[in-house]
Amino acid sequence: MAKSGRGAQRTTVRLALAAAAMLLALVLTGCGGGGSAPAADGQPSGGGAFAPEFHDAPYDLGQLNGSEDAGIEVTHAAQGYVVAVGRSEQPLKFTVTCGDSVTNFDLPNDGTPTVFPLTAGDGTYRLAILENTTGSRYAEVFAGTMDVEMESEFAPFVRPSVWCSYDRNSACVAKAAELTAECGTQTEAVAAVFDFVTENIEYDVDKADELSGKSGYVPDPDRTLEEGQGICSDYASLTAAMLRSQGIPAKVIVGRVMPDDFIHAWNLVYVDGSWRTVQVDVQAGEWSVLDATFAADGSSPAETEYYEQYAY
């Protein structure tokens, strides 16, 4: 790592479906111990064999670049993540830059190691820890660059990280394993998880009002599962954590939704095979949208446009 002292990628996806219809289709897709029912029955068809695999995000603070007051551990960059630590009386931030992609995170200022994903794929990354000086201004206290070649394009999206935090002992991991225990294909596993989240997590209007206009909120999948409610980022984080813990690549996306033009969080999932129903079409070899928030309350407009700004 070479040391030194928004342009946002936009993806548009059009879904010509009603969220209530999506929910109905998913309710019909429980795991049946292997195989797939015909598409005419409203069940997933095709899809790669489901073989759960847990990917952790270990690190070694003995390999820090910098110091315990401002340091970055990069030994697992090829697996799609780095770890940063910082200690200060002031707020800290961590920035990840690769080409036109720039992502800013809050970094705990008490020395807590935090896993940050490298979501821009192969390339030259610049990583920086910044400390608040006055007002909204920050100054770099440690920074460096490195060339990264990912072991897989899915590496950052099958492991825990700051916006999708869990470990082997997490309640959401245990629940995901329980839900998918009888699934024979990846598409069945996705359906089982999505069905559970949309059926059991309620939208928290009070929390949404409290956080409106504020930044810095980080979702906690286990807390969402325990409380049974959350906002859009909670839905997306819990869904991603449950799918990733079973080896299914899942992104947490934050961006804007049209035609109503508001900030929203949703998921993209990658499934080997295809899942086809009358209302839902998840194609082989493509990232496909899952919006648990809209599906849970049936509030999606008939045609929704998703504009991706950040992927976690």
Salt bridges, closest charged atoms under 4 A:
GLU53 OE1 - HIS55 NE2 3.82
ASP106 OD1 - LYS93 NZ 2.62
GLU140 OE2 - ARG126 NH1 2.66
GLU151 OE2 - ARG159 NH2 3.34
GLU178 OE2 - LYS175 NZ 3.35
ASP234 OD2 - LYS207 NZ 2.93
ASP261 OD1 - ARG256 NE 2.68
ASP281 OD1 - ARG276 NH1 3.40
ASP291 OD2 - HIS264 NE2 2.92
GLU303 OE2 - ARG14 NH1 3.46
GLU305 OE2 - ARG14 NH1 2.66
